[in-house]
Amino acid sequence: MTDMNTNPSVAPIPPFGDLEKNWGWLLAFGLLSIILGTIGLGMTFMLTELAIVFFAALLIVGGVFQLLDALKCNGWKSTAWHVLIALLYVAAGVYMTLHPTLAAVSLTLLLGSMFIAVGILRAIMAFQVKPAKGWWWPLVSGLISLLLGGLILAEWPQSGLFIIGLFIAIELIFNGWSYLFIALAARRSGKQRRAGGGSVSA
């Protein structure tokens, strides 16, 4: 059996594929994401409300489709519950559209509580695996979650006006930087492969 890694006739598979040629598009997307995230840092309140309205629209669309699906469920004993859930989706979406600020404040309270709960669970998990190597990583992660949750709840309800938009802006920035580095790595890989191919053919 021939080992493909030692057979010089088998060309290695490029790690980035066609991205080595089309890295510019990913680079542009990364830069756009960084720019949008940076702009979002200056308008976290508006970004929060836009996120709430978008989420509300998803709930309404999902509820409507579930209602339409319920019309085709003749004979199913749970049709009434199916319809009730759909109506709750639509009602929640409409309420969030009409009162985005109040919805953002409520979701932020839930978000802060979730961070604290997750932080406690991660800390418990860390001490359960102690003294295994790297046991402190989940502990550090848990402490960070506890800190974030505490900061959110300490500033609540004011934090509800900006925290969701702030998280979205930060996510856009980190997302942009990650894709930017991937694009540059693909560009470098393509150059090295072309240079290696050129020296072999020469």
N, C-alpha and C positions, 0 to 999 in steps of 0.2 A: 504494500500500500504506500503510495507516494505522499509524502508530507508536503502540503501546499506552501508551508512557510519556508521550506528549504528548496523548493523548485523554482529556479530562476525564470522559467518560462511562464509562470503564473503571475500576472500583474497584481500587486496588492490593491485592495479596495480602498479608494480614498475615503478618509474619515468623514469628510463633509459633503461628498457627492457633488451634485451640481451647484451647491452653495459656493464652491470655490470660484465659479464663474459669475454667479449672481449675488455675491456678497454685498454689493452696493445697495441693493434693495433692503436687505436686512439692516445695514448700517443706517440708511435713511429712516427706516421704521424706528430704530433705537433712538436716533437723534430726535425724531418727532415725539416719541414717548417721553423723553427727558424734558423737552421744551414744554409739552402739555402739563407734565407733572410740576414743573417749576412755576408755570403760570397758575396751576391749581393751588399751589401753596399760598398764593396771594388772594385767593377767592374761595376759601374753604367752605364758607357759609353757602354760597351759590352752588358749589360742587356737591355739598351735602344734600341740598334740596333737589338738585337734578338727579342724584342717585336714588333718593326716596321716590321721586315721580317715576323714574324708570322702573324701579322695583314694583311700584303700584301698577304700572302698565302691564308688567309681566303677570301679576296676580289677576288682573281683570281679564287679560287674554286667556290665561290658563283656566279661569273660572268659566268663561264663555264656552270654550272648547269642551270642558267637562259637562256643562249643561247640554250641549249638542249631543255629546256621547250618551248622556242619560236618556235622551229620546229614543235611542236604539236599544235600550236595555229592558225591553218588555219581558215581564216574567221573572226578573231578578228580584229576590227578596230585599236586597239592599239598595234598590234604586232610590228610595226616599233619602237614605243617608248620602248617597252619591250626589243627589241634587242639593242637599243641605250643605255639603262641603263646598260644592261649586258656588252656591250663593254666598257662603262665608268668604270665599276667595274674592268674589266680585265686590262684596261689601267692604272688605278690608282694603282692596285696591282703590275703591272710590273714596273711602274715608282718608286714606293716605294722600290721595291726589288733592282733596279739599283742604287737608290740614297737614301739609308736609313737615312743618316745624315741630308740631306736637308728635308726629310719628317719628321724626329723627330723635327727639328727646327720649321717647320710649325705647327705641331701638338701641340708643346709646347706653341706657340703663341696663338693658339685657346684655349688651356687648361687654360692659365693664364687669358685670356679674359673671359672665362666661369666662373672661380672662382670669378672674380670681379662682374660679372653680378648677379651670385647667391647670393653673399654677400649683394649686394644692395637690392635685392628682399627680402631676409630674414630680413634685417633691417627694410624695409618698413612694412613687415608683423608683426614684433614685435611691432612697434609703433601703428599698427592698432588694436592689441588686448590689448594694455595697457589700464587700469591698472590691467588686469586679472592676477591671480596668475601664476607665472612662465613665464611672458611675456618676461623676459630678456634672457631666454634660446635661442630663435631664434636670438636675437640681438647678443649674444656672438658668436653663430655659424656663423652668418653673418660677424661679425668683423674678425673672424679667416679666413673665406673664402677670405675676402678682403685682409687680410695680406698675405695669401699664393699667391693670384693672383698678388699682388703688388711686392712681392719678386721674383716671376717667371718673370714678365715683366721687373723688374729693372735689372735683370741679362741676359735678352734676347739679342742676340741669343745664348750666351754661355750656358744658362740654358737648351737649347734644346739638348745639348750633354749628359746630365745626369739626368734631372729631371724625365723623364718617368721611367728610371731604378731605381731611388731613390724611387719613389712611389711604384713600384712593390716590391722592397726589404722591405720597411716598411710594406706593406700589408702582405707579407709572414711572417714577424716576428710577427705582431699582430695576424694574423690568427693562427700561431703556438702556441702562448701563450694561445689563447682562447680555442683551442682544447686540449691543455695540461691540463688546469684547468677543462675542462669538463670530461676528462678521469679520473683525480684524484677524482673528485666528484662522478663519477660512481663507482669507486673502493671503496670509502668510503661508499657509499650507499649500495653496495653489502655486505660489511663487516657487516654493521649495521643490514641488513635484515637477514643475516645468524646468527648473534649473537642473534637477537631477536627470530628467529625461533628455535634456539637451546635451549634457556631458556624456551620457551613454551613447547617444547617436553619433556624437562627434568622434 
